[in-house]
């Protein structure tokens, strides 16, 4: 019985990095631009949101 628990644990440990990387990819994908906007709005001088979003 202990051998079966060890096999389950090994499989779980092998799947953890894949699960973590999928979550990290999603977080990075949807969180990067808002993070840049928030950092930009907290700098001096305080820019308007239109200045942050314009490409110029």
mmCIF file of the N, C-alpha and C atoms, coordinates in Angstrom:
data_MODEL
# 
_entry.id   MODEL 
# 
loop_
_atom_site.group_PDB 
_atom_site.id 
_atom_site.type_symbol 
_atom_site.label_atom_id 
_atom_site.label_alt_id 
_atom_site.label_comp_id 
_atom_site.label_asym_id 
_atom_site.label_entity_id 
_atom_site.label_seq_id 
_atom_site.pdbx_PDB_ins_code 
_atom_site.Cartn_x 
_atom_site.Cartn_y 
_atom_site.Cartn_z 
_atom_site.occupancy 
_atom_site.B_iso_or_equiv 
_atom_site.pdbx_formal_charge 
_atom_site.auth_seq_id 
_atom_site.auth_comp_id 
_atom_site.auth_asym_id 
_atom_site.auth_atom_id 
_atom_site.pdbx_PDB_model_num 
ATOM 1   N N  . UNK A 1 1  ? 0.820  -1.192 0.000   1.00 0.00 ? 1  UNK A N  1 
ATOM 2   C CA . UNK A 1 1  ? 0.000  0.000  0.000   1.00 0.00 ? 1  UNK A CA 1 
ATOM 3   C C  . UNK A 1 1  ? 0.875  1.271  0.000   1.00 0.00 ? 1  UNK A C  1 
ATOM 4   N N  . UNK A 1 2  ? 1.950  1.236  0.782   1.00 0.00 ? 2  UNK A N  1 
ATOM 5   C CA . UNK A 1 2  ? 2.832  2.396  0.848   1.00 0.00 ? 2  UNK A CA 1 
ATOM 6   C C  . UNK A 1 2  ? 3.482  2.656  -0.508  1.00 0.00 ? 2  UNK A C  1 
ATOM 7   N N  . UNK A 1 3  ? 3.720  1.585  -1.260  1.00 0.00 ? 3  UNK A N  1 
ATOM 8   C CA . UNK A 1 3  ? 4.329  1.737  -2.583  1.00 0.00 ? 3  UNK A CA 1 
ATOM 9   C C  . UNK A 1 3  ? 3.384  2.492  -3.521  1.00 0.00 ? 3  UNK A C  1 
ATOM 10  N N  . UNK A 1 4  ? 2.097  2.211  -3.434  1.00 0.00 ? 4  UNK A N  1 
ATOM 11  C CA . UNK A 1 4  ? 1.124  2.903  -4.268  1.00 0.00 ? 4  UNK A CA 1 
ATOM 12  C C  . UNK A 1 4  ? 1.042  4.382  -3.905  1.00 0.00 ? 4  UNK A C  1 
ATOM 13  N N  . UNK A 1 5  ? 1.131  4.698  -2.628  1.00 0.00 ? 5  UNK A N  1 
ATOM 14  C CA . UNK A 1 5  ? 1.102  6.102  -2.215  1.00 0.00 ? 5  UNK A CA 1 
ATOM 15  C C  . UNK A 1 5  ? 2.335  6.835  -2.730  1.00 0.00 ? 5  UNK A C  1 
ATOM 16  N N  . UNK A 1 6  ? 3.465  6.167  -2.754  1.00 0.00 ? 6  UNK A N  1 
ATOM 17  C CA . UNK A 1 6  ? 4.693  6.762  -3.275  1.00 0.00 ? 6  UNK A CA 1 
ATOM 18  C C  . UNK A 1 6  ? 4.595  7.055  -4.752  1.00 0.00 ? 6  UNK A C  1 
ATOM 19  N N  . UNK A 1 7  ? 3.950  6.150  -5.502  1.00 0.00 ? 7  UNK A N  1 
ATOM 20  C CA . UNK A 1 7  ? 3.772  6.353  -6.944  1.00 0.00 ? 7  UNK A CA 1 
ATOM 21  C C  . UNK A 1 7  ? 2.864  7.546  -7.188  1.00 0.00 ? 7  UNK A C  1 
ATOM 22  N N  . UNK A 1 8  ? 1.782  7.661  -6.409  1.00 0.00 ? 8  UNK A N  1 
ATOM 23  C CA . UNK A 1 8  ? 0.870  8.798  -6.540  1.00 0.00 ? 8  UNK A CA 1 
ATOM 24  C C  . UNK A 1 8  ? 1.564  10.109 -6.220  1.00 0.00 ? 8  UNK A C  1 
ATOM 25  N N  . UNK A 1 9  ? 2.420  10.060 -5.213  1.00 0.00 ? 9  UNK A N  1 
ATOM 26  C CA . UNK A 1 9  ? 3.148  11.260 -4.821  1.00 0.00 ? 9  UNK A CA 1 
ATOM 27  C C  . UNK A 1 9  ? 4.131  11.669 -5.906  1.00 0.00 ? 9  UNK A C  1 
ATOM 28  N N  . UNK A 1 10 ? 4.808  10.714 -6.524  1.00 0.00 ? 10 UNK A N  1 
ATOM 29  C CA . UNK A 1 10 ? 5.752  11.031 -7.597  1.00 0.00 ? 10 UNK A CA 1 
ATOM 30  C C  . UNK A 1 10 ? 5.023  11.644 -8.786  1.00 0.00 ? 10 UNK A C  1 
ATOM 31  N N  . UNK A 1 11 ? 3.872  11.081 -9.121  1.00 0.00 ? 11 UNK A N  1 
ATOM 32  C CA . UNK A 1 11 ? 3.088  11.601 -10.236 1.00 0.00 ? 11 UNK A CA 1 
ATOM 33  C C  . UNK A 1 11 ? 2.614  13.022 -9.931  1.00 0.00 ? 11 UNK A C  1 
ATOM 34  N N  . UNK A 1 12 ? 2.209  13.233 -8.689  1.00 0.00 ? 12 UNK A N  1 
ATOM 35  C CA . UNK A 1 12 ? 1.766  14.561 -8.268  1.00 0.00 ? 12 UNK A CA 1 
ATOM 36  C C  . UNK A 1 12 ? 2.899  15.569 -8.364  1.00 0.00 ? 12 UNK A C  1 
ATOM 37  N N  . UNK A 1 13 ? 4.096  15.167 -7.949  1.00 0.00 ? 13 UNK A N  1 
ATOM 38  C CA . UNK A 1 13 ? 5.240  16.070 -8.008  1.00 0.00 ? 13 UNK A CA 1 
ATOM 39  C C  . UNK A 1 13 ? 5.657  16.368 -9.443  1.00 0.00 ? 13 UNK A C  1 
ATOM 40  N N  . UNK A 1 14 ? 5.432  15.421 -10.347 1.00 0.00 ? 14 UNK A N  1 
ATOM 41  C CA . UNK A 1 14 ? 5.757  15.655 -11.760 1.00 0.00 ? 14 UNK A CA 1 
ATOM 42  C C  . UNK A 1 14 ? 4.752  16.607 -12.400 1.00 0.00 ? 14 UNK A C  1 
ATOM 43  N N  . UNK A 1 15 ? 3.512  16.585 -11.943 1.00 0.00 ? 15 UNK A N  1 
ATOM 44  C CA . UNK A 1 15 ? 2.478  17.432 -12.534 1.00 0.00 ? 15 UNK A CA 1 
ATOM 45  C C  . UNK A 1 15 ? 2.507  18.850 -11.975 1.00 0.00 ? 15 UNK A C  1 
ATOM 46  N N  . UNK A 1 16 ? 3.074  19.047 -10.796 1.00 0.00 ? 16 UNK A N  1 
ATOM 47  C CA . UNK A 1 16 ? 3.058  20.356 -10.163 1.00 0.00 ? 16 UNK A CA 1 
ATOM 48  C C  . UNK A 1 16 ? 3.739  21.439 -10.988 1.00 0.00 ? 16 UNK A C  1 
ATOM 49  N N  . UNK A 1 17 ? 4.936  21.225 -11.542 1.00 0.00 ? 17 UNK A N  1 
ATOM 50  C CA . UNK A 1 17 ? 5.556  22.300 -12.340 1.00 0.00 ? 17 UNK A CA 1 
ATOM 51  C C  . UNK A 1 17 ? 4.707  22.697 -13.552 1.00 0.00 ? 17 UNK A C  1 
ATOM 52  N N  . UNK A 1 18 ? 4.070  21.722 -14.187 1.00 0.00 ? 18 UNK A N  1 
ATOM 53  C CA . UNK A 1 18 ? 3.225  22.027 -15.343 1.00 0.00 ? 18 UNK A CA 1 
ATOM 54  C C  . UNK A 1 18 ? 2.054  22.890 -14.918 1.00 0.00 ? 18 UNK A C  1 
ATOM 55  N N  . UNK A 1 19 ? 1.404  22.530 -13.825 1.00 0.00 ? 19 UNK A N  1 
ATOM 56  C CA . UNK A 1 19 ? 0.269  23.298 -13.316 1.00 0.00 ? 19 UNK A CA 1 
ATOM 57  C C  . UNK A 1 19 ? 0.719  24.714 -12.962 1.00 0.00 ? 19 UNK A C  1 
ATOM 58  N N  . UNK A 1 20 ? 1.839  24.826 -12.259 1.00 0.00 ? 20 UNK A N  1 
ATOM 59  C CA . UNK A 1 20 ? 2.340  26.126 -11.835 1.00 0.00 ? 20 UNK A CA 1 
ATOM 60  C C  . UNK A 1 20 ? 2.674  27.010 -13.035 1.00 0.00 ? 20 UNK A C  1 
ATOM 61  N N  . UNK A 1 21 ? 3.321  26.454 -14.035 1.00 0.00 ? 21 UNK A N  1 
ATOM 62  C CA . UNK A 1 21 ? 3.708  27.245 -15.211 1.00 0.00 ? 21 UNK A CA 1 
ATOM 63  C C  . UNK A 1 21 ? 2.486  27.704 -15.998 1.00 0.00 ? 21 UNK A C  1 
ATOM 64  N N  . UNK A 1 22 ? 1.446  26.881 -16.068 1.00 0.00 ? 22 UNK A N  1 
ATOM 65  C CA . UNK A 1 22 ? 0.217  27.304 -16.742 1.00 0.00 ? 22 UNK A CA 1 
ATOM 66  C C  . UNK A 1 22 ? -0.407 28.487 -16.015 1.00 0.00 ? 22 UNK A C  1 
ATOM 67  N N  . UNK A 1 23 ? -0.443 28.424 -14.689 1.00 0.00 ? 23 UNK A N  1 
ATOM 68  C CA . UNK A 1 23 ? -1.008 29.529 -13.905 1.00 0.00 ? 23 UNK A CA 1 
ATOM 69  C C  . UNK A 1 23 ? -0.140 30.783 -14.032 1.00 0.00 ? 23 UNK A C  1 
ATOM 70  N N  . UNK A 1 24 ? 1.171  30.624 -14.014 1.00 0.00 ? 24 UNK A N  1 
ATOM 71  C CA . UNK A 1 24 ? 2.076  31.765 -14.136 1.00 0.00 ? 24 UNK A CA 1 
ATOM 72  C C  . UNK A 1 24 ? 1.940  32.416 -15.511 1.00 0.00 ? 24 UNK A C  1 
ATOM 73  N N  . UNK A 1 25 ? 1.772  31.603 -16.545 1.00 0.00 ? 25 UNK A N  1 
ATOM 74  C CA . UNK A 1 25 ? 1.607  32.132 -17.904 1.00 0.00 ? 25 UNK A CA 1 
ATOM 75  C C  . UNK A 1 25 ? 0.331  32.964 -17.997 1.00 0.00 ? 25 UNK A C  1 
ATOM 76  N N  . UNK A 1 26 ? -0.754 32.458 -17.428 1.00 0.00 ? 26 UNK A N  1 
ATOM 77  C CA . UNK A 1 26 ? -2.026 33.179 -17.445 1.00 0.00 ? 26 UNK A CA 1 
ATOM 78  C C  . UNK A 1 26 ? -1.915 34.484 -16.666 1.00 0.00 ? 26 UNK A C  1 
ATOM 79  N N  . UNK A 1 27 ? -1.307 34.421 -15.492 1.00 0.00 ? 27 UNK A N  1 
ATOM 80  C CA . UNK A 1 27 ? -1.133 35.623 -14.675 1.00 0.00 ? 27 UNK A CA 1 
ATOM 81  C C  . UNK A 1 27 ? -0.293 36.660 -15.406 1.00 0.00 ? 27 UNK A C  1 
ATOM 82  N N  . UNK A 1 28 ? 0.788  36.233 -16.019 1.00 0.00 ? 28 UNK A N  1 
ATOM 83  C CA . UNK A 1 28 ? 1.665  37.149 -16.754 1.00 0.00 ? 28 UNK A CA 1 
ATOM 84  C C  . UNK A 1 28 ? 0.944  37.737 -17.958 1.00 0.00 ? 28 UNK A C  1 
ATOM 85  N N  . UNK A 1 29 ? 0.198  36.902 -18.661 1.00 0.00 ? 29 UNK A N  1 
ATOM 86  C CA . UNK A 1 29 ? -0.497 37.342 -19.866 1.00 0.00 ? 29 UNK A CA 1 
ATOM 87  C C  . UNK A 1 29 ? -1.504 38.446 -19.561 1.00 0.00 ? 29 UNK A C  1 
ATOM 88  N N  . UNK A 1 30 ? -2.310 38.257 -18.511 1.00 0.00 ? 30 UNK A N  1 
ATOM 89  C CA . UNK A 1 30 ? -3.364 39.216 -18.206 1.00 0.00 ? 30 UNK A CA 1 
ATOM 90  C C  . UNK A 1 30 ? -2.944 40.284 -17.202 1.00 0.00 ? 30 UNK A C  1 
ATOM 91  N N  . UNK A 1 31 ? -1.814 40.152 -16.557 1.00 0.00 ? 31 UNK A N  1 
ATOM 92  C CA . UNK A 1 31 ? -1.430 41.099 -15.537 1.00 0.00 ? 31 UNK A CA 1 
ATOM 93  C C  . UNK A 1 31 ? -0.320 42.046 -15.905 1.00 0.00 ? 31 UNK A C  1 
ATOM 94  N N  . UNK A 1 32 ? 0.373  41.814 -17.005 1.00 0.00 ? 32 UNK A N  1 
ATOM 95  C CA . UNK A 1 32 ? 1.548  42.629 -17.334 1.00 0.00 ? 32 UNK A CA 1 
ATOM 96  C C  . UNK A 1 32 ? 1.177  44.067 -17.699 1.00 0.00 ? 32 UNK A C  1 
ATOM 97  N N  . UNK A 1 33 ? 0.263  44.259 -18.617 1.00 0.00 ? 33 UNK A N  1 
ATOM 98  C CA . UNK A 1 33 ? -0.112 45.603 -19.056 1.00 0.00 ? 33 UNK A CA 1 
ATOM 99  C C  . UNK A 1 33 ? -0.742 46.410 -17.918 1.00 0.00 ? 33 UNK A C  1 
ATOM 100 N N  . UNK A 1 34 ? -1.692 45.834 -17.150 1.00 0.00 ? 34 UNK A N  1 
ATOM 101 C CA . UNK A 1 34 ? -2.206 46.611 -16.005 1.00 0.00 ? 34 UNK A CA 1 
ATOM 102 C C  . UNK A 1 34 ? -1.112 46.985 -15.003 1.00 0.00 ? 34 UNK A C  1 
ATOM 103 N N  . UNK A 1 35 ? -0.145 46.108 -14.794 1.00 0.00 ? 35 UNK A N  1 
ATOM 104 C CA . UNK A 1 35 ? 0.956  46.417 -13.888 1.00 0.00 ? 35 UNK A CA 1 
ATOM 105 C C  . UNK A 1 35 ? 1.760  47.606 -14.400 1.00 0.00 ? 35 UNK A C  1 
ATOM 106 N N  . UNK A 1 36 ? 2.050  47.642 -15.695 1.00 0.00 ? 36 UNK A N  1 
ATOM 107 C CA . UNK A 1 36 ? 2.800  48.753 -16.277 1.00 0.00 ? 36 UNK A CA 1 
ATOM 108 C C  . UNK A 1 36 ? 2.012  50.056 -16.149 1.00 0.00 ? 36 UNK A C  1 
ATOM 109 N N  . UNK A 1 37 ? 0.701  50.003 -16.361 1.00 0.00 ? 37 UNK A N  1 
ATOM 110 C CA . UNK A 1 37 ? -0.130 51.208 -16.243 1.00 0.00 ? 37 UNK A CA 1 
ATOM 111 C C  . UNK A 1 37 ? -0.136 51.710 -14.800 1.00 0.00 ? 37 UNK A C  1 
ATOM 112 N N  . UNK A 1 38 ? -0.269 50.802 -13.842 1.00 0.00 ? 38 UNK A N  1 
ATOM 113 C CA . UNK A 1 38 ? -0.281 51.200 -12.429 1.00 0.00 ? 38 UNK A CA 1 
ATOM 114 C C  . UNK A 1 38 ? 1.063  51.809 -12.031 1.00 0.00 ? 38 UNK A C  1 
ATOM 115 N N  . UNK A 1 39 ? 2.145  51.202 -12.458 1.00 0.00 ? 39 UNK A N  1 
ATOM 116 C CA . UNK A 1 39 ? 3.472  51.754 -12.150 1.00 0.00 ? 39 UNK A CA 1 
ATOM 117 C C  . UNK A 1 39 ? 3.631  53.130 -12.796 1.00 0.00 ? 39 UNK A C  1 
ATOM 118 N N  . UNK A 1 40 ? 3.170  53.276 -14.029 1.00 0.00 ? 40 UNK A N  1 
ATOM 119 C CA . UNK A 1 40 ? 3.268  54.555 -14.717 1.00 0.00 ? 40 UNK A CA 1 
ATOM 120 C C  . UNK A 1 40 ? 2.446  55.645 -14.071 1.00 0.00 ? 40 UNK A C  1 
ATOM 121 N N  . UNK A 1 41 ? 1.302  55.297 -13.497 1.00 0.00 ? 41 UNK A N  1 
ATOM 122 C CA . UNK A 1 41 ? 0.447  56.303 -12.868 1.00 0.00 ? 41 UNK A CA 1 
ATOM 123 C C  . UNK A 1 41 ? 0.978  56.723 -11.501 1.00 0.00 ? 41 UNK A C  1 
ATOM 124 N N  . UNK A 1 42 ? 1.877  55.953 -10.925 1.00 0.00 ? 42 UNK A N  1 
ATOM 125 C CA . UNK A 1 42 ? 2.424  56.288 -9.616  1.00 0.00 ? 42 UNK A CA 1 
ATOM 126 C C  . UNK A 1 42 ? 3.782  56.977 -9.701  1.00 0.00 ? 42 UNK A C  1 
ATOM 127 N N  . UNK A 1 43 ? 4.167  57.448 -10.868 1.00 0.00 ? 43 UNK A N  1 
ATOM 128 C CA . UNK A 1 43 ? 5.443  58.141 -11.027 1.00 0.00 ? 43 UNK A CA 1 
ATOM 129 C C  . UNK A 1 43 ? 5.217  59.652 -10.998 1.00 0.00 ? 43 UNK A C  1 
ATOM 130 N N  . UNK A 1 44 ? 6.281  60.364 -10.839 1.00 0.00 ? 44 UNK A N  1 
ATOM 131 C CA . UNK A 1 44 ? 6.217  61.830 -10.873 1.00 0.00 ? 44 UNK A CA 1 
ATOM 132 C C  . UNK A 1 44 ? 6.798  62.302 -12.186 1.00 0.00 ? 44 UNK A C  1 
ATOM 133 N N  . UNK A 1 45 ? 6.279  63.249 -12.887 1.00 0.00 ? 45 UNK A N  1 
ATOM 134 C CA . UNK A 1 45 ? 4.989  63.897 -12.710 1.00 0.00 ? 45 UNK A CA 1 
ATOM 135 C C  . UNK A 1 45 ? 3.857  62.941 -13.058 1.00 0.00 ? 45 UNK A C  1 
ATOM 136 N N  . UNK A 1 46 ? 2.700  63.157 -12.448 1.00 0.00 ? 46 UNK A N  1 
ATOM 137 C CA . UNK A 1 46 ? 1.557  62.268 -12.636 1.00 0.00 ? 46 UNK A CA 1 
ATOM 138 C C  . UNK A 1 46 ? 0.971  62.442 -14.047 1.00 0.00 ? 46 UNK A C  1 
ATOM 139 N N  . UNK A 1 47 ? 1.090  61.410 -14.895 1.00 0.00 ? 47 UNK A N  1 
ATOM 140 C CA . UNK A 1 47 ? 0.515  61.512 -16.241 1.00 0.00 ? 47 UNK A CA 1 
ATOM 141 C C  . UNK A 1 47 ? -0.978 61.158 -16.219 1.00 0.00 ? 47 UNK A C  1 
ATOM 142 N N  . UNK A 1 48 ? -1.681 61.625 -17.234 1.00 0.00 ? 48 UNK A N  1 
ATOM 143 C CA . UNK A 1 48 ? -3.075 61.227 -17.415 1.00 0.00 ? 48 UNK A CA 1 
ATOM 144 C C  . UNK A 1 48 ? -3.095 59.852 -18.063 1.00 0.00 ? 48 UNK A C  1 
ATOM 145 N N  . UNK A 1 49 ? -4.207 59.161 -17.919 1.00 0.00 ? 49 UNK A N  1 
ATOM 146 C CA . UNK A 1 49 ? -4.331 57.810 -18.484 1.00 0.00 ? 49 UNK A CA 1 
ATOM 147 C C  . UNK A 1 49 ? -4.162 57.852 -20.007 1.00 0.00 ? 49 UNK A C  1 
ATOM 148 N N  . UNK A 1 50 ? -4.628 58.925 -20.661 1.00 0.00 ? 50 UNK A N  1 
ATOM 149 C CA . UNK A 1 50 ? -4.485 59.024 -22.122 1.00 0.00 ? 50 UNK A CA 1 
ATOM 150 C C  . UNK A 1 50 ? -3.007 59.137 -22.525 1.00 0.00 ? 50 UNK A C  1 
ATOM 151 N N  . UNK A 1 51 ? -2.202 59.789 -21.693 1.00 0.00 ? 51 UNK A N  1 
ATOM 152 C CA . UNK A 1 51 ? -0.776 59.890 -21.982 1.00 0.00 ? 51 UNK A CA 1 
ATOM 153 C C  . UNK A 1 51 ? -0.084 58.538 -21.835 1.00 0.00 ? 51 UNK A C  1 
ATOM 154 N N  . UNK A 1 52 ? -0.544 57.719 -20.891 1.00 0.00 ? 52 UNK A N  1 
ATOM 155 C CA . UNK A 1 52 ? 0.048  56.397 -20.705 1.00 0.00 ? 52 UNK A CA 1 
ATOM 156 C C  . UNK A 1 52 ? -0.303 55.445 -21.827 1.00 0.00 ? 52 UNK A C  1 
ATOM 157 N N  . UNK A 1 53 ? -1.514 55.581 -22.360 1.00 0.00 ? 53 UNK A N  1 
ATOM 158 C CA . UNK A 1 53 ? -1.973 54.637 -23.384 1.00 0.00 ? 53 UNK A CA 1 
ATOM 159 C C  . UNK A 1 53 ? -1.607 55.041 -24.802 1.00 0.00 ? 53 UNK A C  1 
ATOM 160 N N  . UNK A 1 54 ? -1.215 56.294 -25.012 1.00 0.00 ? 54 UNK A N  1 
ATOM 161 C CA . UNK A 1 54 ? -0.863 56.714 -26.364 1.00 0.00 ? 54 UNK A CA 1 
ATOM 162 C C  . UNK A 1 54 ? 0.543  56.223 -26.723 1.00 0.00 ? 54 UNK A C  1 
ATOM 163 N N  . UNK A 1 55 ? 0.762  55.862 -27.971 1.00 0.00 ? 55 UNK A N  1 
ATOM 164 C CA . UNK A 1 55 ? 2.074  55.329 -28.362 1.00 0.00 ? 55 UNK A CA 1 
ATOM 165 C C  . UNK A 1 55 ? 3.170  56.385 -28.469 1.00 0.00 ? 55 UNK A C  1 
ATOM 166 N N  . UNK A 1 56 ? 2.827  57.649 -28.458 1.00 0.00 ? 56 UNK A N  1 
ATOM 167 C CA . UNK A 1 56 ? 3.819  58.710 -28.621 1.00 0.00 ? 56 UNK A CA 1 
ATOM 168 C C  . UNK A 1 56 ? 4.304  59.209 -27.294 1.00 0.00 ? 56 UNK A C  1 
# 
